[in-house]
Amino acid sequence: MGHLVHSEGVCGDGWDLFHYENDYICYKYYPDGLGDYHTVATACKGDLNSSLPIINSQTEQDFLNKLIVKYKMIENVWLDATIKGKHIVWTDSSNADYENWLAGRPANESNCVEMLPDQVSMGKWEDTPCAKKNVYLCKRFVAWSSQQMEHLVRENNHLVDKALAEIALLKNCPLPVGFIYVHLPGQLDPNTLWPRSKWSDVTVQYAGQFFRAEGGGSLAFGAGVQAGDAPRLSHLISQYGKYDHSLDYEIVPGVYSPYVHTGDATGPDNDDFYVKFLVKATEVRPSNQAVRIFRRDK
């Protein structure tokens, strides 16, 4: 935002300083300088090669509104512009994206442009015949001092150095911070491939897990680790007699089941036949190799 400053040190006596970004812009109000557009435009040209106001941003418009209040302006003020295709055209051919027309204006492209000072329409623009008598403001840019130039050069050098450092970093490792690298056996790890970047081994966060595409029987993405499962012998029911004796055994992986009667004695020892079952407790897995997982931190 531009600030309203009356500064003889930068602009000279009677001029107001508008400091916007890297520019020092000076404005001077001529309350007794009523004249048509061409007369006052020529008057500004003769005053330190200045011009009538050219407004390229809301920030500069706000600054001029402050000048209207400061000098209690009651007369309309000329702007340095013409009209084409219902849009403002500044005489210096500068950017005209910003416009501040009064509703319903402009109406006549042969007219010149003035700025209104009244409280209701303060700062709004309207078109009016160029021969009308208005007051005027002159605007000029102040050449930078050697100290300002030096400061800008230092500032730009800092930005250039920062940009070059980022480019060098991209050359050394084009992968973004947060990138996940899966290290396969027999291949180079990321610290060897990109030694100037910082990589963390985050394998422990995924230790022992297999991965599958989301959908089907999987959990939703990010919903946690799905418990392992596979088809296996889980129960054994034994029946004998006239189906009036029934036993239900749960098969626990890694533990032998109770003995299950499978037949009556037929041999000389008169011993019945029994069996028990064991399901291995090893995990269900395809043929695989371990991998390591790295995350780029810097």
Backbone torsions as a table, in degrees:
resi	resn	phi	psi	omega
1	MET	NA	133.1	177.8
2	GLY	-75.8	144.0	-178.9
3	HIS	-108.3	146.7	-180.0
4	LEU	-85.3	110.9	-177.4
5	VAL	-133.3	127.2	174.0
6	HIS	-92.1	106.6	-167.3
7	SER	-132.7	103.0	174.0
8	GLU	-69.7	-27.0	-176.2
9	GLY	-64.2	-32.6	-178.0
10	VAL	-103.5	-46.6	-171.7
11	CYS	-99.2	-28.7	-174.2
12	GLY	105.8	169.9	-174.7
13	ASP	-61.2	130.3	174.4
14	GLY	84.8	-0.1	-178.9
15	TRP	-103.9	147.4	176.8
16	ASP	-108.0	136.1	-175.4
17	LEU	-91.4	128.8	172.1
18	PHE	-114.0	110.1	-178.7
19	HIS	-102.2	111.3	-176.9
20	TYR	-130.5	118.6	-176.9
21	GLU	53.9	-117.4	-178.0
22	ASN	-100.4	8.7	-175.3
23	ASP	-104.9	141.8	168.9
24	TYR	-108.2	115.6	-176.6
25	ILE	-120.2	133.8	-177.7
26	CYS	-112.5	137.8	177.4
27	TYR	-122.9	141.5	175.7
28	LYS	-133.7	131.2	-177.3
29	TYR	-97.2	133.9	179.3
30	TYR	-117.0	87.3	-174.8
31	PRO	-66.9	-24.0	-177.9
32	ASP	-102.3	9.7	-174.5
33	GLY	-98.2	49.2	178.6
34	LEU	-60.8	134.9	178.1
35	GLY	-172.7	165.2	175.2
36	ASP	-72.9	171.4	-173.2
37	TYR	-57.2	-49.7	-174.4
38	HIS	-66.8	-34.3	179.8
39	THR	-66.0	-48.3	-176.1
40	VAL	-74.5	-29.4	175.6
41	ALA	-63.7	-40.0	177.3
42	THR	-66.7	-38.1	179.6
43	ALA	-62.2	-43.0	178.2
44	CYS	-63.8	-40.9	179.9
45	LYS	-57.4	-36.4	179.8
46	GLY	-80.8	-7.9	179.7
47	ASP	-103.8	87.2	178.8
48	LEU	59.4	31.9	177.0
49	ASN	56.0	39.4	179.0
50	SER	-88.7	-177.1	179.9
51	SER	-139.0	170.9	169.6
52	LEU	-68.5	164.6	-176.8
53	PRO	-58.8	134.2	171.8
54	ILE	-122.9	120.0	-168.8
55	ILE	-114.0	111.1	-175.9
56	ASN	-106.6	1.5	-176.2
57	SER	-157.4	160.3	175.0
58	GLN	-63.7	-32.9	-180.0
59	THR	-61.7	-44.0	179.1
60	GLU	-70.0	-35.8	176.3
61	GLN	-61.6	-42.2	177.6
62	ASP	-61.4	-38.3	178.2
63	PHE	-63.3	-44.0	179.4
64	LEU	-65.9	-35.1	175.9
65	ASN	-61.4	-35.9	176.7
66	LYS	-66.8	-37.3	176.6
67	LEU	-64.9	-38.4	177.2
68	ILE	-57.7	-43.6	179.4
69	VAL	-70.2	-43.9	-177.0
70	LYS	-59.3	-44.4	-176.1
71	TYR	-97.2	8.7	176.7
72	LYS	49.5	48.5	-177.5
73	MET	-66.4	138.8	175.6
74	ILE	-123.3	-17.5	177.3
75	GLU	-93.3	149.1	176.0
76	ASN	-66.2	155.0	-172.4
77	VAL	-120.0	132.2	179.1
78	TRP	-70.4	143.9	169.0
79	LEU	-112.2	155.1	-174.8
80	ASP	-91.7	74.0	-173.2
81	ALA	-153.7	161.5	169.9
82	THR	-123.0	-174.7	-176.1
83	ILE	-128.2	137.2	175.3
84	LYS	-149.0	127.5	179.4
85	GLY	59.5	37.1	178.8
86	LYS	67.5	17.9	180.0
87	HIS	-128.4	156.9	178.7
88	ILE	-70.7	141.6	173.7
89	VAL	-130.3	110.2	-178.7
90	TRP	-76.9	144.6	-175.4
91	THR	-67.2	-19.9	177.7
92	ASP	-93.0	7.5	178.7
93	SER	62.1	23.6	-179.6
94	SER	-79.1	174.8	-175.1
95	ASN	-54.8	131.3	-178.1
96	ALA	-119.4	25.1	178.6
97	ASP	-65.5	-35.8	179.6
98	TYR	-84.1	129.5	175.3
99	GLU	-138.4	151.2	-174.3
100	ASN	-140.9	48.8	-175.1
101	TRP	-71.3	146.5	167.1
102	LEU	-65.0	145.8	-179.0
103	ALA	-53.4	133.6	178.9
104	GLY	86.8	-2.9	179.7
105	ARG	-110.0	156.2	-0.2
106	PRO	-80.6	158.7	-177.9
107	ALA	-110.8	-26.3	-174.6
108	ASN	-138.6	118.2	-175.4
109	GLU	-73.6	-9.9	177.1
110	SER	-85.4	-6.0	-178.6
111	ASN	-83.0	165.9	169.5
112	CYS	-95.7	-178.0	-172.6
113	VAL	-122.2	133.4	177.3
114	GLU	-125.5	160.6	179.0
115	MET	-112.6	136.8	-174.4
116	LEU	-91.9	140.1	-177.7
117	PRO	-103.4	-7.0	-173.7
118	ASP	-69.5	158.9	-172.3
119	GLN	-61.3	-39.7	-176.1
120	VAL	-70.4	-41.9	-174.1
121	SER	-112.9	25.1	-172.2
122	MET	-52.5	124.9	176.9
123	GLY	85.0	-11.8	-179.8
124	LYS	-67.9	153.7	-178.6
125	TRP	-105.8	146.6	170.5
126	GLU	-145.9	157.9	178.5
127	ASP	-91.3	146.7	-178.2
128	THR	-154.8	155.5	179.1
129	PRO	-55.4	139.6	-175.3
130	CYS	-66.1	-17.9	-178.4
131	ALA	-84.0	-6.8	179.3
132	LYS	-63.2	150.7	179.0
133	LYS	-95.1	119.5	177.1
134	ASN	-131.4	162.6	170.0
135	VAL	-80.5	175.8	-176.9
136	TYR	-150.5	158.3	170.8
137	LEU	-116.5	144.4	172.3
138	CYS	-108.1	146.0	-177.3
139	LYS	-127.3	137.0	174.7
140	ARG	-149.1	152.6	176.2
141	PHE	-92.6	143.4	179.5
142	VAL	-97.9	128.8	177.7
143	ALA	-62.6	141.9	-179.2
144	TRP	-71.8	144.6	174.5
145	SER	-77.9	167.2	178.4
146	SER	-62.4	-33.4	178.8
147	GLN	-67.1	-39.3	178.3
148	GLN	-66.1	-41.4	178.9
149	MET	-62.5	-42.5	-179.9
150	GLU	-63.3	-41.8	178.9
151	HIS	-62.3	-43.4	-179.7
152	LEU	-64.8	-40.6	179.0
153	VAL	-62.2	-43.7	178.9
154	ARG	-62.7	-42.4	179.9
155	GLU	-63.4	-44.3	179.8
156	ASN	-68.3	-37.1	177.2
157	ASN	-60.9	-39.2	178.2
158	HIS	-62.7	-43.9	179.4
159	LEU	-65.3	-39.8	178.8
160	VAL	-64.7	-44.3	179.5
161	ASP	-61.0	-40.8	179.2
162	LYS	-63.9	-43.5	179.7
163	ALA	-64.3	-41.4	179.2
164	LEU	-64.6	-37.6	178.3
165	ALA	-64.8	-39.7	178.6
166	GLU	-67.1	-38.4	177.8
167	ILE	-65.0	-42.9	178.9
168	ALA	-62.2	-38.9	179.1
169	LEU	-64.0	-39.9	177.8
170	LEU	-65.5	-36.0	177.8
171	LYS	-65.9	-40.7	-178.9
172	ASN	-71.6	-34.4	179.5
173	CYS	-156.0	102.7	-177.5
174	PRO	-76.3	1.3	-177.9
175	LEU	-86.9	140.1	-177.1
176	PRO	-73.8	156.9	173.0
177	VAL	-59.7	135.4	-176.3
178	GLY	97.5	-7.4	-179.7
179	PHE	-64.1	137.8	178.5
180	ILE	-100.5	125.8	-179.4
181	TYR	-114.3	124.8	177.3
182	VAL	-96.2	116.6	-176.2
183	HIS	-92.7	112.1	178.6
184	LEU	-87.8	149.6	177.9
185	PRO	-57.6	138.6	177.4
186	GLY	85.8	-3.2	179.1
187	GLN	-109.3	162.6	-179.3
188	LEU	-72.6	142.3	177.4
189	ASP	-81.0	162.9	-174.8
190	PRO	-65.7	-28.4	178.0
191	ASN	-65.9	-27.5	176.2
192	THR	-81.5	-39.1	-179.0
193	LEU	-71.1	-41.0	-177.1
194	TRP	-130.5	75.4	-172.2
195	PRO	-67.1	-18.7	-178.6
196	ARG	-87.2	-5.9	176.0
197	SER	-98.9	157.3	179.5
198	LYS	-101.7	125.3	-178.5
199	TRP	-120.5	138.7	175.8
200	SER	-110.8	136.9	175.3
201	ASP	-81.5	109.6	-178.0
202	VAL	-108.4	20.6	-177.0
203	THR	-55.3	-38.4	-174.6
204	VAL	-59.5	-26.3	179.4
205	GLN	-67.9	-20.7	-176.6
206	TYR	-123.2	18.2	-171.4
207	ALA	-54.4	129.2	173.3
208	GLY	75.5	4.1	-174.8
209	GLN	-95.4	145.8	168.8
210	PHE	-102.4	157.9	-176.9
211	PHE	-123.0	147.1	179.5
212	ARG	-139.1	157.4	177.7
213	ALA	-67.7	141.9	179.7
214	GLU	-62.2	143.7	179.2
215	GLY	117.1	177.4	-177.6
216	GLY	63.1	-126.4	-179.0
217	GLY	-92.8	8.5	-177.7
218	SER	-78.0	162.0	168.4
219	LEU	-69.7	163.1	174.5
220	ALA	-64.9	152.1	-179.4
221	PHE	-56.9	128.5	178.4
222	GLY	80.8	4.1	-176.0
223	ALA	-84.2	2.2	178.0
224	GLY	114.5	-166.9	-177.2
225	VAL	-96.9	125.2	178.6
226	GLN	-79.4	130.9	-179.0
227	ALA	-63.2	146.6	179.9
228	GLY	-71.6	151.6	178.1
229	ASP	-162.5	157.0	177.5
230	ALA	-165.3	153.8	175.8
231	PRO	-61.0	131.6	-179.6
232	ARG	-159.6	167.3	174.6
233	LEU	-72.8	117.7	-175.7
234	SER	-117.0	-28.2	179.8
235	HIS	-138.9	153.8	176.3
236	LEU	-136.5	125.1	179.1
237	ILE	-111.4	127.5	-179.3
238	SER	-114.5	130.7	177.9
239	GLN	-132.1	145.8	176.5
240	TYR	-156.2	174.7	-173.0
241	GLY	70.3	-146.2	177.7
242	LYS	-92.3	46.3	179.3
243	TYR	61.9	19.4	178.8
244	ASP	-95.8	-1.4	175.6
245	HIS	-122.6	114.4	-177.4
246	SER	-134.7	130.3	178.2
247	LEU	-123.5	138.3	-179.3
248	ASP	-117.8	116.6	-178.2
249	TYR	-109.6	132.6	172.3
250	GLU	-89.1	132.1	179.7
251	ILE	-94.4	113.6	179.7
252	VAL	-98.6	123.6	-178.9
253	PRO	-55.0	133.3	177.7
254	GLY	86.1	-2.2	-178.4
255	VAL	-128.6	132.2	177.6
256	TYR	-66.1	140.8	175.4
257	SER	-72.8	165.3	171.5
258	PRO	-62.3	162.1	176.6
259	TYR	-65.6	141.0	179.7
260	VAL	-118.6	126.5	-179.3
261	HIS	-69.3	129.2	-177.5
262	THR	-121.5	-7.8	179.7
263	GLY	179.6	154.9	179.0
264	ASP	-82.5	164.3	-179.0
265	ALA	-66.2	138.6	176.6
266	THR	-132.5	-12.9	-176.3
267	GLY	-92.9	-178.2	-178.9
268	PRO	-66.4	-24.0	-178.6
269	ASP	-84.5	-4.9	179.0
270	ASN	54.8	38.6	180.0
271	ASP	-99.9	134.6	174.3
272	ASP	-74.5	167.8	-179.6
273	PHE	-105.8	133.5	178.5
274	TYR	-135.5	150.8	172.8
275	VAL	-134.8	158.9	169.1
276	LYS	-136.2	158.8	-170.2
277	PHE	-119.7	151.4	176.6
278	LEU	-138.1	127.5	172.5
279	VAL	-106.0	126.4	-179.0
280	LYS	-60.1	143.4	-178.4
281	ALA	-91.7	9.4	180.0
282	THR	-69.4	153.4	-179.8
283	GLU	-71.5	155.0	175.3
284	VAL	-87.1	124.2	-175.8
285	ARG	-155.0	149.4	170.7
286	PRO	-80.4	171.7	172.9
287	SER	-60.0	133.0	-172.3
288	ASN	-154.2	167.9	169.9
289	GLN	-130.0	151.7	177.7
290	ALA	-77.7	145.6	174.7
291	VAL	-123.4	164.6	173.3
292	ARG	-116.4	150.1	-176.0
293	ILE	-122.0	128.0	-179.3
294	PHE	-121.3	148.3	175.5
295	ARG	-121.2	131.7	177.6
296	ARG	-77.1	123.1	-178.2
297	ASP	-102.3	-23.6	-174.9
298	LYS	-158.0	NA	NA
